[in-house]
Amino acid sequence: MGHINELKKLPPQRDKVETVSILRQLSKTSQTLGELKGVAKTIPNQAMLINAVVLQEAKDSSEIENIITTQDELYKALATKRKQPVEIKEVINYRKAIFTGAELIEHQGFLRTKDIESIQKTIIENNAGIRAMSGTVLKNDRTGEIVYTPPQEKDEILDLLSNFLEHFNVNQTDLSPLINLAILHYQFESIHPFYDGNGRTGRILNILYLIIHDLLDIPILYLSSYINENKAEYYKYLNQVNRLDHWEDYILYMLKAIEETASNTIQKINKIKQQLDQTVEIVKRKAPKTYRKELVELLFEQPYSKIEFVVEKLKVERKAASRYLKTLEDIGVLKSEKIGRENLYLNIELIEILKH
């Protein structure tokens, strides 16, 4: 991102963000995203999808900030009550922040500045709020060179945020909402309203935007793994917008990120659905007395399951819950693992699908 340029309010010049190549890529991206929206509806229990995809995103998005964890550690952390190391806690907070944002959208259908603050606060777990002290600069980790100086005065930050939200909540132009999403993501990262957690907050705002504008029904599309794999280009193109007002490469990058991620998510959903159907068949065949639809769905909602989860979901006694899980282990659907005093039951096939 450029060095001293003053950050302009939205919207940018139309001809810079709506070139022929952008419009060509846009039609491919829109088509794939529409397909994802449809495929997601075919999963009978949406919580299965949301849980699976959100945890992966929490891990990938935190990785961009060099917070490294594994999926196994995260599932164990969610299933047990033990004290967690800082990096795992941060990833779990990020997951919580996604749910916070999604609930806000569901209830009110738009976001306010204070909602963005509560999302960021959930991630970072402090009350610093919007930057009030000047002196924040973004530096190159390796060279220490200042790459970008965001707006410094709190009044200016708030003014830019309210302009951002006007375009975020209602598409003020007749630009495609996907082009608008790319523009908004750039704008939020450039406003850099917080001392910490701007990248992660911005990535959560992307998914909330897709839901507000009816491009998806549930929070299942995240660009973090794409950004992780193509990090150098991401920062290079953000830079070009800031220094040269050159939007095309950046918008193309974001549209391709959406297309590729949507396509990967469709494949993942189809695999989950296939695995779910297979599991239902196996349980019905090998343990018909144990089979209950809610029980099998629970194994997909919580790939690391335990007795409490079954008690809560099926409203049964602990003894029955324990028997169900043991039976499912006996027929090869689950595999148990002892962590501390707790027995966790792993849906190994599903965990493999989620990892890739």
N, C-alpha and C positions, 0 to 999 in steps of 0.2 A: 504494500500500500504506500502511496506517495508520501512525501515528507511534510510539506508545509501547506499543501493545497487546502483551501477552505472547503468544508463539506457542504455541497449544495443540497437544497431541499428536493424532495420528490415532486413531480416525476422528472426523469431525464428526457433529453430530446428524443422524440419518437423515431426519427430515421436512424439513430444510433443503436436502438434496441430491437429494431424490427427489420433486419436485413433479409435478403433472399435465403441465405444459408440458415439463418435462425428459423425462418418460417418453414423451411424444408424439414429441419430437425424437429420442430414443434409438432408437425403432424404425426411423426413416428412416436414421439414421446406421449402425446395425448392418447394415441391409440393403445399403447401398452398400458398406460395408467388406467384407462377405461376398462381394459381387460382385467387388470388386477382388482379393480373395484367389484367387478362381476364375480370373479373367482372367489374372492373373500366371502361373498354371500353364501357360497355353497357349503361352507363349514357349519355344521349344525350349532356348535357352541363357540361363539366368538371369543370368549375368554381364553380358549385354547390358543388361538392365534395371537391374541394380544400379548399374553404372557410370554409366549415363545419368542416373538419378534422383539418385544420391548427389552427383554434382558440382553439379547444380542446387541441391540443398539446401545444400551447403557455401557456395555463393555467396549464397543468400538468407539463411541464418542469420547469416552474417558481416555481411551488409548491415544487419541489425537493430542490430548494434553499430557501424554506420557504417564498416565495412570494405568498400570498394566495388571490385569487379573486374568484368571482362566474361567471358563464357563462353569467348570466343576466347582471351583471355589465359591462362585456366586450362588449356584443352586444350593450348595450345602449351607451357605450363610442364610439364605432365605428360609431353609427348612429347619434350621436349628436356632437355639436362642443364645448361642455363645457370643462372647465379646469378639468383635471383628477388627482386623487391622484397618488402618486408615484408608488404604486404597479400596478395599472392598466396601467399606462404609460409603465412600464417595460414589461408587458405582451404584450402590443400592439407593442412595439419595437421589441420584439422577433418574433412576427408574421411578421413584416416588414422584419426582417433579413432572415426569411425563404424564402420570396419572392425574396429578393436581391440575395440570393444564387441560387435559382432555375433559375432566369434570367441569371445569370452568366453561369450556366451550359448549358442553352439553347443556348446562343450565342457562347460560346467558347469550351464547351465540356470538360473542365478540370479546375483545380483550381491552383492558385499560392499563395505564402505566403501572398502577399498583398490582395488577395481576402479573405483569412481567416481573415486578420486584418479588412477588411471592414465589414465582417459579425459581428465580435465581437464588432466593434465600433457602429454598428447599435443597438445592444442589450444594450450596456452600456452607449452609448452617451458620451464617452470621447475619447481623443486622446492619451491615455497613450501608446497604442501599445504594442509591445512585451517587456517582462520584461527586464529591463536593470540594475536594482539594485539587489544585492544579499540579501538574508535574508528571502525569501519566504519559508514557511513550511506549511504543512497541519496538523491541530491538531484535536484531538477528542474533539467535542463540550462539552461533559460532563466532561471529566477528564483533558482536557488541555494537554494531552500527545501528543508529536509529532508522527504522524503516518507515515509521508512520507516527505522526502526532495527532491523536484524536482531539475533538473539541474539548476545551479545558474548563470553560465556565459552566456551572450547574444550570444556569438559566438557558444557555444555548443548548445544552444536552436535553433539557426537558422540552424545549421548543422543537428540536429535531425529532424527539421521540413522539411528540403529539402529531407532528406531520407524518411520521412513520405509521402510526396507528390509524390515521385517517385512511391511508392507502391499504393498510393491512386488513382492516375490518370490512371495508367496502371498496370494490375495485373502482377507483375514481376515473380511470381511463377506459377506453374499450380495448386495451391491450389484453392479450391472452393472459388468464390468471397464472399460467406457468412461467411466462416471461416476467410477469409481475413478481412472482415468487423469487426468481433469481435476483431481481432488482432489490427487493426488500431484504433479502439475506445480505447482500452487499452493504446496504444502508445500515442495517442493525450492527453488523460487525464493525463498520466504520464509525458509527456513533460511539461504540464501545462504552456503554453507559455505566458499567460496573468496574470495580477494582479487579474483580476476579470472576470467572465463570461466564464470560461473554460468549465464547465459542459454543459452549454447551447449551446456554440459554437460547442462542440463535438457532441451533439445530433443532431444539424442541419447538421453537416458533414455526419452523418450516412445516412440521407435520400438522400443527394446529391450523395453519393457514389452509392446508389441503382439505381439512375437515370443514372449516368455516365456509369454504367456497365449493363444498359439495363434490370435490374431486375424489374423496374417499369417505367412507362412513366411519371407519375405526382407525386408530393410530398404528398402522402397520408398514409405513414406508419411511425408511431412514437412509440418509445419504452418507452416514459416517464411514461405513466400510469402504465405499467408493472413494471418499476423500482421503482415507487412510492409505489406500493403494495408489492414489494419484495426488499426493500432498504437494509436491513441488509445483505442479501446474496450478493447483488451486491458489496457492499464494502468489504465484507469478501473475495469474489473470486478475486477481483482486487488485494487485499492484498496478496493472495496466489501466484499470478503470480509474484508479485514483490519480495516477500521474498524468495519464494521456487522455482521459475521458474515452478510452477505447473499450467498448462494452462487448463487442461481438464474441471474442474468444471466451470470455467469462460466461456469457449467457449460454453459448453452445456447450460449454463444460457442464453447467448445471442441468441443462436439458438432457444431455447424455447421461449424467449421473442418475437422473430420475428414471430415464428409460431403462438403463441397465439394471438398476436396483429393483424396479417394478418387475422386470422380466425374471430376475433371480428369486424374487419373493413369490411370484406365481409358481415357479418350479417347486419351491419349498412347500407352499400350501398344498400343491397336488400330491407331493410325497407324504405330507402329514396325513392328508385325507386317505390315501391308500393304506398307510400304516394303521390308521384308526380302523378302517374297514377290516383289515386283516386281523387285528387284535380282537375285534368283536367276534369274528368267525372262530378264532382259536378258543376264546373263553366259552362261547356257546357250545363248541364241540367237546372241549376237554373238561370244562367245569360248569355245566349248565345250571347247577344249583346256585353257584356264586354269581352268575351273570346278572348285572344290572347296568342299564345304559349309563346312569350317572357315575357308576363306579369306573367304567372304562373311560368316560370323558375326563374324570378327575386325573387319571394317569397321564392324560395329555395336557391338562391345565397345569399340573404340578409334576414335571418329569422326575423330581425327587419327592416321592410321597412319603407319608408316615401315618401312623394310627390316628392322630388327632385330626388330620385332614379328612379322613374317611368318616370319622365320628361326626364331624361338623357337616360334611356334604350330604351324607346319607341318613343322618339322624339315627345312628345305631349305637349300641353299647360298644365299649372298647374291645370287649372280648370278641364280638362279631367282627369288628373292624380288623382286628389282628388276624382272625381266621381268614378273612377275605384276602388280605395281603399275602399271607403265607401260601394260600392255595394258588394265587396268581404267580407266586415265585415257583411253586412246585411244577406248574405247567409251562414254565419258561418265559412268561410274559414280563416278569420283573426280576430284578436281582437285588438282594439286600446287602447293605453295607452298614457296619456299626460305626457311629461317630459319637465319641464320648459314651454317654449312656443310651443314646437314641439309636433305634434301627431306622435307617432310611431305605426306601424301596425305589430302585432306579428303573425307569423306562429306557433301557439301553438303546433300543432301536431308534426311539424318538430323539434321544440326546445326540446320536450320530447324525441324524438329519439336520438338527439345529446347528451343529458345529460346522457343517460344510456350506 
